[in-house]
Amino acid sequence: MSNIRIQEINISLWDKYTVSFIPNPDVNIIVGINGSGKTTLLREIDKSLAKTYGKGDFYIYIPSIDNLLVRDSRKKTNAMTQALDTYLYDMKTGPSLMYYRMSMLDAPFGLQNKVKERIALFCEVINDLFQDTDKRVEIEGNKFIINSNGSLLTTDDLSSGEKQILLLLLRIFLLNEKESVVLIDEPENSLDISWQYKLIDLLIKLNPNAQFFITTHSPSIFGNGWGDKIIYMEDVTTKIEKEA
């Protein structure tokens, strides 16, 4: 869908405050003290998009890892592993990496090459991050392989930070470079400082056509030249005056 970018934010929080600002067309980094309403703001933006456009794959809300829900209580794996496995392997509804890869089977030659190139880029990005711990990802057939010095690992074998960065980047990758709105709540949780510095650049690399709204407490997220994209909650929030 074209023109999905949000032109103006004007949202009520708890019927007590109004948050209003003109967002940047590319990156918006929302900072503020605990309780200032950052997460609530993202949720309200998500609700507004759903109300306006209905269900669609051109906007996504990625909650903090603390707020991920277990998808299947019968499994022993945690919520993040289950989410990661879904976006890697779900072949029923998608989006997933394997669903995306299978889409090229009946596609024109040019599109097949595009899919291959994007998958290669995704693996390259992940492998660059994982190289310090001697891990490497690759795809063989319908398998997503994680190799660690010759040993094959499952997604559950990864550290919390490795799962987090893989899940974040995978979800952006699966937008397939469509014009999109992406809401990300506190992505720094569990991430190494060096990964936090690289995160926004990698998000844009995987989808340069998205408009990002990112809440954070970490200066490292915007420390690599993104300081001009900061939006302070206290600067854009006004109290709603009740009529007497």
Order of alpha helices (4+ residues) and beta strands (2+ residues): beta-beta-beta-alpha-beta-alpha-alpha-alpha-beta-beta-beta-alpha-beta-alpha-beta-beta-alpha-beta
